[in-house]
């Protein structure tokens, strides 16, 4: 499949920054694949209080966005690498990943970095709810 774009992340509480990233990514190709961390991985990466939304709910929400063509749940770096190997995509990452190792990059045609939308993050959203 030509012009496959791949984005990966937690997508725990989807916010405007996520939507803008996904829309931008979709504009780069014909088919947008989103890979989300499994619940186990999210706990490992973000702590025991996360995820807020389970992997099935996160997948369902993303599958129902106009920009998204396919959603995969991955539980290990190796699983994400295998998805990248299958599609040989252009991977889109936030600019905060510049100069960091990127899982699956060796199977990608290209890595494109996009600037994050200021003020939007799941952690900030959760903290805002707690502080109310």
C-alpha positions as CSV (number, residue, x, y, z in Angstrom):
1,X,0.0,0.0,0.0
2,X,1.5,3.3,-1.1
3,X,1.5,6.5,0.9
4,X,0.8,4.9,4.3
5,X,1.3,7.3,7.2
6,X,1.8,5.9,10.7
7,X,1.3,7.7,14.1
8,X,1.7,6.0,17.4
9,X,1.0,7.0,21.0
10,X,-1.2,6.5,24.0
11,X,-4.2,8.6,22.9
12,X,-5.7,8.2,26.4
13,X,-7.9,11.3,26.5
14,X,-8.1,12.6,23.0
15,X,-7.8,16.4,22.8
16,X,-7.4,19.1,20.2
17,X,-3.6,18.5,19.9
18,X,-4.3,14.9,19.0
19,X,-6.9,15.8,16.4
20,X,-4.6,18.4,14.8
21,X,-1.8,15.8,14.7
22,X,-4.0,13.2,13.1
23,X,-5.4,15.6,10.5
24,X,-2.0,16.8,9.6
25,X,-0.7,13.2,9.3
26,X,-3.6,12.2,7.1
27,X,-2.8,15.1,4.8
28,X,0.6,13.6,4.1
29,X,-0.7,10.4,2.5
30,X,-3.6,8.2,1.5
31,X,-4.0,5.8,4.4
32,X,-3.5,6.7,8.1
33,X,-2.6,4.0,10.5
34,X,-2.7,4.8,14.3
35,X,-0.9,2.4,16.7
36,X,-1.8,2.8,20.4
37,X,0.0,1.4,23.4
38,X,-1.8,-1.4,25.2
39,X,-3.2,-0.8,28.7
40,X,-0.2,-2.7,30.2
41,X,2.3,-0.5,28.3
42,X,0.5,2.7,29.3
43,X,0.7,1.7,33.0
44,X,4.4,0.9,32.5
45,X,5.1,4.3,30.8
46,X,2.7,6.6,32.7
47,X,2.1,5.0,36.0
48,X,-0.7,2.9,37.7
49,X,-3.3,5.6,37.5
50,X,-3.3,5.4,33.7
51,X,-4.8,4.8,31.3
52,X,-8.0,6.7,32.0
53,X,-9.7,5.0,29.0
54,X,-9.0,1.4,28.3
55,X,-7.4,0.2,25.0
56,X,-10.7,-1.0,23.5
57,X,-12.4,2.4,24.1
58,X,-9.3,4.3,22.8
59,X,-9.3,2.1,19.7
60,X,-13.0,2.6,19.1
61,X,-12.8,6.4,19.4
62,X,-9.9,6.6,17.0
63,X,-11.5,4.2,14.5
64,X,-14.4,6.6,14.3
65,X,-12.4,9.7,13.4
66,X,-12.6,10.7,9.7
67,X,-8.9,11.0,9.3
68,X,-8.1,7.5,10.6
69,X,-8.1,4.4,8.4
70,X,-6.8,1.7,10.8
71,X,-6.0,1.3,14.4
72,X,-3.7,-1.3,16.0
73,X,-3.0,-2.0,19.7
74,X,0.6,-2.9,20.4
75,X,2.1,-4.4,23.6
76,X,5.8,-4.3,22.9
77,X,8.4,-2.5,20.8
78,X,8.7,-5.6,18.7
79,X,5.0,-5.5,17.8
80,X,5.2,-1.9,16.8
81,X,8.3,-2.7,14.7
82,X,6.4,-5.5,12.9
83,X,3.5,-3.1,12.1
84,X,6.1,-0.6,10.7
85,X,7.7,-3.5,8.7
86,X,4.3,-4.5,7.3
87,X,3.5,-1.0,6.0
88,X,6.9,0.6,5.4
89,X,5.2,3.9,6.3
90,X,6.1,7.6,6.6
91,X,6.0,7.9,10.4
92,X,4.8,11.2,12.0
93,X,6.1,12.1,15.4
94,X,5.8,15.2,17.6
95,X,8.9,17.5,17.5
96,X,9.6,16.4,21.1
97,X,11.0,13.2,19.6
98,X,13.7,14.8,17.6
99,X,17.1,13.4,18.6
100,X,15.5,10.5,20.5
101,X,15.4,6.8,19.5
102,X,12.1,6.0,17.6
103,X,10.8,2.4,17.7
104,X,10.3,1.1,14.2
105,X,12.1,3.9,12.4
106,X,14.4,1.4,10.6
107,X,11.3,0.1,8.7
108,X,9.9,3.5,7.8
109,X,10.5,5.4,4.5
110,X,10.8,8.6,6.4
111,X,10.2,10.2,9.8
112,X,8.4,13.6,9.8
113,X,8.3,15.7,12.8
114,X,5.5,18.1,13.6
115,X,5.3,20.9,16.2
116,X,3.0,20.1,19.1
117,X,0.0,22.4,19.6
118,X,0.8,24.6,22.6
119,X,-1.1,23.9,25.8
120,X,-2.6,20.5,25.0
121,X,-1.6,17.4,26.8
122,X,-3.4,14.5,28.4
123,X,-1.5,15.0,31.6
124,X,-2.5,18.7,31.7
125,X,-6.1,17.7,31.1
126,X,-6.1,15.2,33.9
127,X,-4.5,17.7,36.3
128,X,-7.0,20.3,35.4
129,X,-9.9,17.9,36.3
130,X,-8.2,17.0,39.6
131,X,-7.8,20.7,40.5
132,X,-11.4,21.7,40.0
